[in-house]
Amino acid sequence: MHDRLHGPRPVPDLHHRLPAVATRLPPLRQALTDWAHHAGLSAERIDAITLATTEAMANVVRHAYDTIGILDLHATNTGRQVTVTVTDYGHWKSPRQPRDRFAGRGVLLIHALTDHARITTTAEGTTVRMTWRHHPQHQPGGSPW
């Protein structure tokens, strides 16, 4: 799906606003994956974008609301970089189940998978802004990712 001649290409923004429940995440992840394919991104970059974004969305479901709230997903591709934001309008809450030894690594994973990630928390909620820069091709036919 990556356009080897022209690299990543601009596509219309992706925006979804939906209830922050776990059953809504798989179709949202698929919509993001499809959007990234249409943008001509490499398979490796698509994997990083969908995994980091899924972690951010899962944190909304687990930590933002005592009841069901809203999750906003917005993705843009300018041709220079991809930016994905995940926003909630809740307040931090601790998980209901006891913490397992593998929990709590989502934010570390987000930072490892992105070129830049910023988490902003205010009285109105939390926004996770993740960016991936397009890199120039280093060899003919090579992926810029």
MODELLER restraints for C-alpha pairs under 7 A, 6 or more apart:
rsr = mdl.restraints
at = mdl.atoms
rsr.add(forms.Gaussian(group=physical.xy_distance, feature=features.Distance(at['CA:1:A'], at['CA:37:A']), mean=6.10, stdev=0.5))
rsr.add(forms.Gaussian(group=physical.xy_distance, feature=features.Distance(at['CA:1:A'], at['CA:40:A']), mean=5.58, stdev=0.5))
rsr.add(forms.Gaussian(group=physical.xy_distance, feature=features.Distance(at['CA:2:A'], at['CA:8:A']), mean=6.95, stdev=0.5))
rsr.add(forms.Gaussian(group=physical.xy_distance, feature=features.Distance(at['CA:2:A'], at['CA:40:A']), mean=4.25, stdev=0.5))
rsr.add(forms.Gaussian(group=physical.xy_distance, feature=features.Distance(at['CA:2:A'], at['CA:41:A']), mean=5.22, stdev=0.5))
rsr.add(forms.Gaussian(group=physical.xy_distance, feature=features.Distance(at['CA:2:A'], at['CA:42:A']), mean=5.27, stdev=0.5))
rsr.add(forms.Gaussian(group=physical.xy_distance, feature=features.Distance(at['CA:3:A'], at['CA:40:A']), mean=5.56, stdev=0.5))
rsr.add(forms.Gaussian(group=physical.xy_distance, feature=features.Distance(at['CA:4:A'], at['CA:141:A']), mean=5.57, stdev=0.5))
rsr.add(forms.Gaussian(group=physical.xy_distance, feature=features.Distance(at['CA:4:A'], at['CA:143:A']), mean=6.91, stdev=0.5))
rsr.add(forms.Gaussian(group=physical.xy_distance, feature=features.Distance(at['CA:7:A'], at['CA:40:A']), mean=6.76, stdev=0.5))
rsr.add(forms.Gaussian(group=physical.xy_distance, feature=features.Distance(at['CA:7:A'], at['CA:144:A']), mean=6.81, stdev=0.5))
rsr.add(forms.Gaussian(group=physical.xy_distance, feature=features.Distance(at['CA:8:A'], at['CA:39:A']), mean=5.80, stdev=0.5))
rsr.add(forms.Gaussian(group=physical.xy_distance, feature=features.Distance(at['CA:8:A'], at['CA:40:A']), mean=4.78, stdev=0.5))
rsr.add(forms.Gaussian(group=physical.xy_distance, feature=features.Distance(at['CA:8:A'], at['CA:41:A']), mean=5.47, stdev=0.5))
rsr.add(forms.Gaussian(group=physical.xy_distance, feature=features.Distance(at['CA:8:A'], at['CA:79:A']), mean=6.13, stdev=0.5))
rsr.add(forms.Gaussian(group=physical.xy_distance, feature=features.Distance(at['CA:9:A'], at['CA:39:A']), mean=5.23, stdev=0.5))
rsr.add(forms.Gaussian(group=physical.xy_distance, feature=features.Distance(at['CA:9:A'], at['CA:40:A']), mean=6.05, stdev=0.5))
rsr.add(forms.Gaussian(group=physical.xy_distance, feature=features.Distance(at['CA:9:A'], at['CA:79:A']), mean=5.43, stdev=0.5))
rsr.add(forms.Gaussian(group=physical.xy_distance, feature=features.Distance(at['CA:10:A'], at['CA:39:A']), mean=6.14, stdev=0.5))
rsr.add(forms.Gaussian(group=physical.xy_distance, feature=features.Distance(at['CA:10:A'], at['CA:77:A']), mean=5.39, stdev=0.5))
rsr.add(forms.Gaussian(group=physical.xy_distance, feature=features.Distance(at['CA:10:A'], at['CA:78:A']), mean=5.46, stdev=0.5))
rsr.add(forms.Gaussian(group=physical.xy_distance, feature=features.Distance(at['CA:10:A'], at['CA:79:A']), mean=5.20, stdev=0.5))
rsr.add(forms.Gaussian(group=physical.xy_distance, feature=features.Distance(at['CA:11:A'], at['CA:39:A']), mean=5.69, stdev=0.5))
rsr.add(forms.Gaussian(group=physical.xy_distance, feature=features.Distance(at['CA:11:A'], at['CA:77:A']), mean=6.38, stdev=0.5))
rsr.add(forms.Gaussian(group=physical.xy_distance, feature=features.Distance(at['CA:13:A'], at['CA:75:A']), mean=5.65, stdev=0.5))
rsr.add(forms.Gaussian(group=physical.xy_distance, feature=features.Distance(at['CA:13:A'], at['CA:76:A']), mean=4.82, stdev=0.5))
rsr.add(forms.Gaussian(group=physical.xy_distance, feature=features.Distance(at['CA:14:A'], at['CA:74:A']), mean=5.50, stdev=0.5))
rsr.add(forms.Gaussian(group=physical.xy_distance, feature=features.Distance(at['CA:14:A'], at['CA:75:A']), mean=4.99, stdev=0.5))
rsr.add(forms.Gaussian(group=physical.xy_distance, feature=features.Distance(at['CA:14:A'], at['CA:76:A']), mean=6.64, stdev=0.5))
rsr.add(forms.Gaussian(group=physical.xy_distance, feature=features.Distance(at['CA:15:A'], at['CA:73:A']), mean=5.55, stdev=0.5))
rsr.add(forms.Gaussian(group=physical.xy_distance, feature=features.Distance(at['CA:15:A'], at['CA:74:A']), mean=4.44, stdev=0.5))
rsr.add(forms.Gaussian(group=physical.xy_distance, feature=features.Distance(at['CA:15:A'], at['CA:75:A']), mean=6.56, stdev=0.5))
rsr.add(forms.Gaussian(group=physical.xy_distance, feature=features.Distance(at['CA:16:A'], at['CA:72:A']), mean=5.79, stdev=0.5))
rsr.add(forms.Gaussian(group=physical.xy_distance, feature=features.Distance(at['CA:16:A'], at['CA:73:A']), mean=5.22, stdev=0.5))
rsr.add(forms.Gaussian(group=physical.xy_distance, feature=features.Distance(at['CA:16:A'], at['CA:74:A']), mean=6.65, stdev=0.5))
rsr.add(forms.Gaussian(group=physical.xy_distance, feature=features.Distance(at['CA:17:A'], at['CA:70:A']), mean=6.78, stdev=0.5))
rsr.add(forms.Gaussian(group=physical.xy_distance, feature=features.Distance(at['CA:17:A'], at['CA:71:A']), mean=5.71, stdev=0.5))
rsr.add(forms.Gaussian(group=physical.xy_distance, feature=features.Distance(at['CA:17:A'], at['CA:72:A']), mean=4.48, stdev=0.5))
rsr.add(forms.Gaussian(group=physical.xy_distance, feature=features.Distance(at['CA:17:A'], at['CA:73:A']), mean=6.45, stdev=0.5))
rsr.add(forms.Gaussian(group=physical.xy_distance, feature=features.Distance(at['CA:18:A'], at['CA:70:A']), mean=5.67, stdev=0.5))
rsr.add(forms.Gaussian(group=physical.xy_distance, feature=features.Distance(at['CA:18:A'], at['CA:71:A']), mean=5.52, stdev=0.5))
rsr.add(forms.Gaussian(group=physical.xy_distance, feature=features.Distance(at['CA:18:A'], at['CA:72:A']), mean=6.69, stdev=0.5))
rsr.add(forms.Gaussian(group=physical.xy_distance, feature=features.Distance(at['CA:19:A'], at['CA:68:A']), mean=6.41, stdev=0.5))
rsr.add(forms.Gaussian(group=physical.xy_distance, feature=features.Distance(at['CA:19:A'], at['CA:69:A']), mean=5.67, stdev=0.5))
rsr.add(forms.Gaussian(group=physical.xy_distance, feature=features.Distance(at['CA:19:A'], at['CA:70:A']), mean=4.71, stdev=0.5))
rsr.add(forms.Gaussian(group=physical.xy_distance, feature=features.Distance(at['CA:19:A'], at['CA:71:A']), mean=5.97, stdev=0.5))
rsr.add(forms.Gaussian(group=physical.xy_distance, feature=features.Distance(at['CA:20:A'], at['CA:60:A']), mean=6.67, stdev=0.5))
rsr.add(forms.Gaussian(group=physical.xy_distance, feature=features.Distance(at['CA:20:A'], at['CA:61:A']), mean=5.23, stdev=0.5))
rsr.add(forms.Gaussian(group=physical.xy_distance, feature=features.Distance(at['CA:20:A'], at['CA:68:A']), mean=5.98, stdev=0.5))
rsr.add(forms.Gaussian(group=physical.xy_distance, feature=features.Distance(at['CA:20:A'], at['CA:69:A']), mean=5.45, stdev=0.5))
rsr.add(forms.Gaussian(group=physical.xy_distance, feature=features.Distance(at['CA:20:A'], at['CA:70:A']), mean=5.24, stdev=0.5))
rsr.add(forms.Gaussian(group=physical.xy_distance, feature=features.Distance(at['CA:20:A'], at['CA:71:A']), mean=5.13, stdev=0.5))
rsr.add(forms.Gaussian(group=physical.xy_distance, feature=features.Distance(at['CA:21:A'], at['CA:61:A']), mean=5.64, stdev=0.5))
rsr.add(forms.Gaussian(group=physical.xy_distance, feature=features.Distance(at['CA:21:A'], at['CA:68:A']), mean=6.76, stdev=0.5))
rsr.add(forms.Gaussian(group=physical.xy_distance, feature=features.Distance(at['CA:22:A'], at['CA:61:A']), mean=6.32, stdev=0.5))
rsr.add(forms.Gaussian(group=physical.xy_distance, feature=features.Distance(at['CA:29:A'], at['CA:50:A']), mean=6.37, stdev=0.5))
rsr.add(forms.Gaussian(group=physical.xy_distance, feature=features.Distance(at['CA:29:A'], at['CA:54:A']), mean=6.60, stdev=0.5))
rsr.add(forms.Gaussian(group=physical.xy_distance, feature=features.Distance(at['CA:32:A'], at['CA:50:A']), mean=6.78, stdev=0.5))
rsr.add(forms.Gaussian(group=physical.xy_distance, feature=features.Distance(at['CA:33:A'], at['CA:46:A']), mean=6.47, stdev=0.5))
rsr.add(forms.Gaussian(group=physical.xy_distance, feature=features.Distance(at['CA:33:A'], at['CA:50:A']), mean=6.37, stdev=0.5))
rsr.add(forms.Gaussian(group=physical.xy_distance, feature=features.Distance(at['CA:36:A'], at['CA:46:A']), mean=6.12, stdev=0.5))
rsr.add(forms.Gaussian(group=physical.xy_distance, feature=features.Distance(at['CA:42:A'], at['CA:143:A']), mean=6.84, stdev=0.5))
rsr.add(forms.Gaussian(group=physical.xy_distance, feature=features.Distance(at['CA:42:A'], at['CA:145:A']), mean=6.50, stdev=0.5))
rsr.add(forms.Gaussian(group=physical.xy_distance, feature=features.Distance(at['CA:45:A'], at['CA:145:A']), mean=6.26, stdev=0.5))
rsr.add(forms.Gaussian(group=physical.xy_distance, feature=features.Distance(at['CA:48:A'], at['CA:113:A']), mean=5.53, stdev=0.5))
rsr.add(forms.Gaussian(group=physical.xy_distance, feature=features.Distance(at['CA:52:A'], at['CA:109:A']), mean=6.75, stdev=0.5))
rsr.add(forms.Gaussian(group=physical.xy_distance, feature=features.Distance(at['CA:52:A'], at['CA:110:A']), mean=4.74, stdev=0.5))
rsr.add(forms.Gaussian(group=physical.xy_distance, feature=features.Distance(at['CA:52:A'], at['CA:113:A']), mean=6.29, stdev=0.5))
rsr.add(forms.Gaussian(group=physical.xy_distance, feature=features.Distance(at['CA:55:A'], at['CA:106:A']), mean=5.54, stdev=0.5))
rsr.add(forms.Gaussian(group=physical.xy_distance, feature=features.Distance(at['CA:56:A'], at['CA:86:A']), mean=6.50, stdev=0.5))
rsr.add(forms.Gaussian(group=physical.xy_distance, feature=features.Distance(at['CA:56:A'], at['CA:128:A']), mean=6.86, stdev=0.5))
rsr.add(forms.Gaussian(group=physical.xy_distance, feature=features.Distance(at['CA:57:A'], at['CA:86:A']), mean=6.52, stdev=0.5))
rsr.add(forms.Gaussian(group=physical.xy_distance, feature=features.Distance(at['CA:60:A'], at['CA:88:A']), mean=6.33, stdev=0.5))
rsr.add(forms.Gaussian(group=physical.xy_distance, feature=features.Distance(at['CA:62:A'], at['CA:95:A']), mean=6.33, stdev=0.5))
rsr.add(forms.Gaussian(group=physical.xy_distance, feature=features.Distance(at['CA:63:A'], at['CA:92:A']), mean=5.35, stdev=0.5))
rsr.add(forms.Gaussian(group=physical.xy_distance, feature=features.Distance(at['CA:63:A'], at['CA:93:A']), mean=4.86, stdev=0.5))
rsr.add(forms.Gaussian(group=physical.xy_distance, feature=features.Distance(at['CA:63:A'], at['CA:94:A']), mean=6.15, stdev=0.5))
rsr.add(forms.Gaussian(group=physical.xy_distance, feature=features.Distance(at['CA:63:A'], at['CA:95:A']), mean=6.49, stdev=0.5))
rsr.add(forms.Gaussian(group=physical.xy_distance, feature=features.Distance(at['CA:64:A'], at['CA:88:A']), mean=6.68, stdev=0.5))
rsr.add(forms.Gaussian(group=physical.xy_distance, feature=features.Distance(at['CA:64:A'], at['CA:90:A']), mean=4.72, stdev=0.5))
rsr.add(forms.Gaussian(group=physical.xy_distance, feature=features.Distance(at['CA:64:A'], at['CA:91:A']), mean=5.08, stdev=0.5))
rsr.add(forms.Gaussian(group=physical.xy_distance, feature=features.Distance(at['CA:64:A'], at['CA:92:A']), mean=5.03, stdev=0.5))
rsr.add(forms.Gaussian(group=physical.xy_distance, feature=features.Distance(at['CA:64:A'], at['CA:93:A']), mean=6.10, stdev=0.5))
rsr.add(forms.Gaussian(group=physical.xy_distance, feature=features.Distance(at['CA:65:A'], at['CA:90:A']), mean=5.30, stdev=0.5))
rsr.add(forms.Gaussian(group=physical.xy_distance, feature=features.Distance(at['CA:65:A'], at['CA:91:A']), mean=6.31, stdev=0.5))
rsr.add(forms.Gaussian(group=physical.xy_distance, feature=features.Distance(at['CA:65:A'], at['CA:93:A']), mean=6.78, stdev=0.5))
rsr.add(forms.Gaussian(group=physical.xy_distance, feature=features.Distance(at['CA:70:A'], at['CA:88:A']), mean=6.03, stdev=0.5))
rsr.add(forms.Gaussian(group=physical.xy_distance, feature=features.Distance(at['CA:70:A'], at['CA:89:A']), mean=6.65, stdev=0.5))
rsr.add(forms.Gaussian(group=physical.xy_distance, feature=features.Distance(at['CA:71:A'], at['CA:87:A']), mean=5.84, stdev=0.5))
rsr.add(forms.Gaussian(group=physical.xy_distance, feature=features.Distance(at['CA:71:A'], at['CA:88:A']), mean=5.07, stdev=0.5))
rsr.add(forms.Gaussian(group=physical.xy_distance, feature=features.Distance(at['CA:72:A'], at['CA:86:A']), mean=5.64, stdev=0.5))
rsr.add(forms.Gaussian(group=physical.xy_distance, feature=features.Distance(at['CA:72:A'], at['CA:87:A']), mean=5.03, stdev=0.5))
rsr.add(forms.Gaussian(group=physical.xy_distance, feature=features.Distance(at['CA:72:A'], at['CA:88:A']), mean=6.52, stdev=0.5))
rsr.add(forms.Gaussian(group=physical.xy_distance, feature=features.Distance(at['CA:73:A'], at['CA:85:A']), mean=5.83, stdev=0.5))
rsr.add(forms.Gaussian(group=physical.xy_distance, feature=features.Distance(at['CA:73:A'], at['CA:86:A']), mean=4.79, stdev=0.5))
rsr.add(forms.Gaussian(group=physical.xy_distance, feature=features.Distance(at['CA:73:A'], at['CA:87:A']), mean=6.66, stdev=0.5))
rsr.add(forms.Gaussian(group=physical.xy_distance, feature=features.Distance(at['CA:74:A'], at['CA:84:A']), mean=5.64, stdev=0.5))
rsr.add(forms.Gaussian(group=physical.xy_distance, feature=features.Distance(at['CA:74:A'], at['CA:85:A']), mean=5.24, stdev=0.5))
rsr.add(forms.Gaussian(group=physical.xy_distance, feature=features.Distance(at['CA:74:A'], at['CA:86:A']), mean=6.67, stdev=0.5))
rsr.add(forms.Gaussian(group=physical.xy_distance, feature=features.Distance(at['CA:75:A'], at['CA:83:A']), mean=5.63, stdev=0.5))
rsr.add(forms.Gaussian(group=physical.xy_distance, feature=features.Distance(at['CA:75:A'], at['CA:84:A']), mean=4.29, stdev=0.5))
rsr.add(forms.Gaussian(group=physical.xy_distance, feature=features.Distance(at['CA:75:A'], at['CA:85:A']), mean=6.45, stdev=0.5))
rsr.add(forms.Gaussian(group=physical.xy_distance, feature=features.Distance(at['CA:76:A'], at['CA:82:A']), mean=5.62, stdev=0.5))
rsr.add(forms.Gaussian(group=physical.xy_distance, feature=features.Distance(at['CA:76:A'], at['CA:83:A']), mean=5.29, stdev=0.5))
rsr.add(forms.Gaussian(group=physical.xy_distance, feature=features.Distance(at['CA:76:A'], at['CA:84:A']), mean=6.51, stdev=0.5))
rsr.add(forms.Gaussian(group=physical.xy_distance, feature=features.Distance(at['CA:77:A'], at['CA:83:A']), mean=6.54, stdev=0.5))
rsr.add(forms.Gaussian(group=physical.xy_distance, feature=features.Distance(at['CA:80:A'], at['CA:133:A']), mean=6.20, stdev=0.5))
rsr.add(forms.Gaussian(group=physical.xy_distance, feature=features.Distance(at['CA:80:A'], at['CA:134:A']), mean=5.31, stdev=0.5))
rsr.add(forms.Gaussian(group=physical.xy_distance, feature=features.Distance(at['CA:81:A'], at['CA:131:A']), mean=6.77, stdev=0.5))
rsr.add(forms.Gaussian(group=physical.xy_distance, feature=features.Distance(at['CA:81:A'], at['CA:132:A']), mean=5.54, stdev=0.5))
rsr.add(forms.Gaussian(group=physical.xy_distance, feature=features.Distance(at['CA:81:A'], at['CA:133:A']), mean=4.24, stdev=0.5))
rsr.add(forms.Gaussian(group=physical.xy_distance, feature=features.Distance(at['CA:81:A'], at['CA:134:A']), mean=5.22, stdev=0.5))
rsr.add(forms.Gaussian(group=physical.xy_distance, feature=features.Distance(at['CA:82:A'], at['CA:131:A']), mean=5.59, stdev=0.5))
rsr.add(forms.Gaussian(group=physical.xy_distance, feature=features.Distance(at['CA:82:A'], at['CA:132:A']), mean=5.20, stdev=0.5))
rsr.add(forms.Gaussian(group=physical.xy_distance, feature=features.Distance(at['CA:82:A'], at['CA:133:A']), mean=6.45, stdev=0.5))
rsr.add(forms.Gaussian(group=physical.xy_distance, feature=features.Distance(at['CA:83:A'], at['CA:129:A']), mean=6.98, stdev=0.5))
rsr.add(forms.Gaussian(group=physical.xy_distance, feature=features.Distance(at['CA:83:A'], at['CA:130:A']), mean=5.64, stdev=0.5))
rsr.add(forms.Gaussian(group=physical.xy_distance, feature=features.Distance(at['CA:83:A'], at['CA:131:A']), mean=4.43, stdev=0.5))
rsr.add(forms.Gaussian(group=physical.xy_distance, feature=features.Distance(at['CA:83:A'], at['CA:132:A']), mean=6.57, stdev=0.5))
rsr.add(forms.Gaussian(group=physical.xy_distance, feature=features.Distance(at['CA:84:A'], at['CA:129:A']), mean=5.91, stdev=0.5))
rsr.add(forms.Gaussian(group=physical.xy_distance, feature=features.Distance(at['CA:84:A'], at['CA:130:A']), mean=5.25, stdev=0.5))
rsr.add(forms.Gaussian(group=physical.xy_distance, feature=features.Distance(at['CA:84:A'], at['CA:131:A']), mean=6.46, stdev=0.5))
rsr.add(forms.Gaussian(group=physical.xy_distance, feature=features.Distance(at['CA:85:A'], at['CA:127:A']), mean=6.58, stdev=0.5))
rsr.add(forms.Gaussian(group=physical.xy_distance, feature=features.Distance(at['CA:85:A'], at['CA:128:A']), mean=5.46, stdev=0.5))
rsr.add(forms.Gaussian(group=physical.xy_distance, feature=features.Distance(at['CA:85:A'], at['CA:129:A']), mean=4.44, stdev=0.5))
rsr.add(forms.Gaussian(group=physical.xy_distance, feature=features.Distance(at['CA:85:A'], at['CA:130:A']), mean=6.23, stdev=0.5))
rsr.add(forms.Gaussian(group=physical.xy_distance, feature=features.Distance(at['CA:86:A'], at['CA:127:A']), mean=5.65, stdev=0.5))
rsr.add(forms.Gaussian(group=physical.xy_distance, feature=features.Distance(at['CA:86:A'], at['CA:128:A']), mean=5.21, stdev=0.5))
rsr.add(forms.Gaussian(group=physical.xy_distance, feature=features.Distance(at['CA:86:A'], at['CA:129:A']), mean=6.72, stdev=0.5))
rsr.add(forms.Gaussian(group=physical.xy_distance, feature=features.Distance(at['CA:87:A'], at['CA:126:A']), mean=5.67, stdev=0.5))
rsr.add(forms.Gaussian(group=physical.xy_distance, feature=features.Distance(at['CA:87:A'], at['CA:127:A']), mean=4.30, stdev=0.5))
rsr.add(forms.Gaussian(group=physical.xy_distance, feature=features.Distance(at['CA:87:A'], at['CA:128:A']), mean=6.40, stdev=0.5))
rsr.add(forms.Gaussian(group=physical.xy_distance, feature=features.Distance(at['CA:88:A'], at['CA:125:A']), mean=5.36, stdev=0.5))
rsr.add(forms.Gaussian(group=physical.xy_distance, feature=features.Distance(at['CA:88:A'], at['CA:126:A']), mean=5.42, stdev=0.5))
rsr.add(forms.Gaussian(group=physical.xy_distance, feature=features.Distance(at['CA:88:A'], at['CA:127:A']), mean=6.56, stdev=0.5))
rsr.add(forms.Gaussian(group=physical.xy_distance, feature=features.Distance(at['CA:89:A'], at['CA:124:A']), mean=5.45, stdev=0.5))
rsr.add(forms.Gaussian(group=physical.xy_distance, feature=features.Distance(at['CA:89:A'], at['CA:125:A']), mean=3.99, stdev=0.5))
rsr.add(forms.Gaussian(group=physical.xy_distance, feature=features.Distance(at['CA:89:A'], at['CA:126:A']), mean=6.56, stdev=0.5))
rsr.add(forms.Gaussian(group=physical.xy_distance, feature=features.Distance(at['CA:90:A'], at['CA:124:A']), mean=6.78, stdev=0.5))
rsr.add(forms.Gaussian(group=physical.xy_distance, feature=features.Distance(at['CA:90:A'], at['CA:125:A']), mean=4.87, stdev=0.5))
rsr.add(forms.Gaussian(group=physical.xy_distance, feature=features.Distance(at['CA:91:A'], at['CA:125:A']), mean=5.95, stdev=0.5))
rsr.add(forms.Gaussian(group=physical.xy_distance, feature=features.Distance(at['CA:111:A'], at['CA:117:A']), mean=5.79, stdev=0.5))
rsr.add(forms.Gaussian(group=physical.xy_distance, feature=features.Distance(at['CA:114:A'], at['CA:130:A']), mean=6.29, stdev=0.5))
rsr.add(forms.Gaussian(group=physical.xy_distance, feature=features.Distance(at['CA:114:A'], at['CA:131:A']), mean=6.06, stdev=0.5))
rsr.add(forms.Gaussian(group=physical.xy_distance, feature=features.Distance(at['CA:114:A'], at['CA:132:A']), mean=5.74, stdev=0.5))
rsr.add(forms.Gaussian(group=physical.xy_distance, feature=features.Distance(at['CA:115:A'], at['CA:131:A']), mean=5.82, stdev=0.5))
rsr.add(forms.Gaussian(group=physical.xy_distance, feature=features.Distance(at['CA:115:A'], at['CA:132:A']), mean=4.98, stdev=0.5))
rsr.add(forms.Gaussian(group=physical.xy_distance, feature=features.Distance(at['CA:115:A'], at['CA:133:A']), mean=6.64, stdev=0.5))
rsr.add(forms.Gaussian(group=physical.xy_distance, feature=features.Distance(at['CA:116:A'], at['CA:130:A']), mean=5.85, stdev=0.5))
rsr.add(forms.Gaussian(group=physical.xy_distance, feature=features.Distance(at['CA:116:A'], at['CA:131:A']), mean=5.26, stdev=0.5))
rsr.add(forms.Gaussian(group=physical.xy_distance, feature=features.Distance(at['CA:116:A'], at['CA:132:A']), mean=6.84, stdev=0.5))
rsr.add(forms.Gaussian(group=physical.xy_distance, feature=features.Distance(at['CA:117:A'], at['CA:129:A']), mean=5.59, stdev=0.5))
rsr.add(forms.Gaussian(group=physical.xy_distance, feature=features.Distance(at['CA:117:A'], at['CA:130:A']), mean=4.37, stdev=0.5))
rsr.add(forms.Gaussian(group=physical.xy_distance, feature=features.Distance(at['CA:117:A'], at['CA:131:A']), mean=6.35, stdev=0.5))
rsr.add(forms.Gaussian(group=physical.xy_distance, feature=features.Distance(at['CA:118:A'], at['CA:128:A']), mean=5.83, stdev=0.5))
rsr.add(forms.Gaussian(group=physical.xy_distance, feature=features.Distance(at['CA:118:A'], at['CA:129:A']), mean=5.23, stdev=0.5))
rsr.add(forms.Gaussian(group=physical.xy_distance, feature=features.Distance(at['CA:118:A'], at['CA:130:A']), mean=6.57, stdev=0.5))
rsr.add(forms.Gaussian(group=physical.xy_distance, feature=features.Distance(at['CA:119:A'], at['CA:127:A']), mean=5.77, stdev=0.5))
rsr.add(forms.Gaussian(group=physical.xy_distance, feature=features.Distance(at['CA:119:A'], at['CA:128:A']), mean=4.50, stdev=0.5))
rsr.add(forms.Gaussian(group=physical.xy_distance, feature=features.Distance(at['CA:119:A'], at['CA:129:A']), mean=6.38, stdev=0.5))
rsr.add(forms.Gaussian(group=physical.xy_distance, feature=features.Distance(at['CA:120:A'], at['CA:126:A']), mean=5.55, stdev=0.5))
rsr.add(forms.Gaussian(group=physical.xy_distance, feature=features.Distance(at['CA:120:A'], at['CA:127:A']), mean=5.26, stdev=0.5))
rsr.add(forms.Gaussian(group=physical.xy_distance, feature=features.Distance(at['CA:120:A'], at['CA:128:A']), mean=6.48, stdev=0.5))
rsr.add(forms.Gaussian(group=physical.xy_distance, feature=features.Distance(at['CA:121:A'], at['CA:127:A']), mean=6.53, stdev=0.5))
rsr.add(forms.Gaussian(group=physical.xy_distance, feature=features.Distance(at['CA:134:A'], at['CA:144:A']), mean=6.33, stdev=0.5))
rsr.add(forms.Gaussian(group=physical.xy_distance, feature=features.Distance(at['CA:134:A'], at['CA:145:A']), mean=6.60, stdev=0.5))
rsr.add(forms.Gaussian(group=physical.xy_distance, feature=features.Distance(at['CA:135:A'], at['CA:144:A']), mean=4.86, stdev=0.5))
rsr.add(forms.Gaussian(group=physical.xy_distance, feature=features.Distance(at['CA:135:A'], at['CA:145:A']), mean=6.08, stdev=0.5))
rsr.add(forms.Gaussian(group=physical.xy_distance, feature=features.Distance(at['CA:136:A'], at['CA:144:A']), mean=5.29, stdev=0.5))
rsr.add(forms.Gaussian(group=physical.xy_distance, feature=features.Distance(at['CA:137:A'], at['CA:143:A']), mean=6.14, stdev=0.5))
rsr.add(forms.Gaussian(group=physical.xy_distance, feature=features.Distance(at['CA:137:A'], at['CA:144:A']), mean=4.57, stdev=0.5))
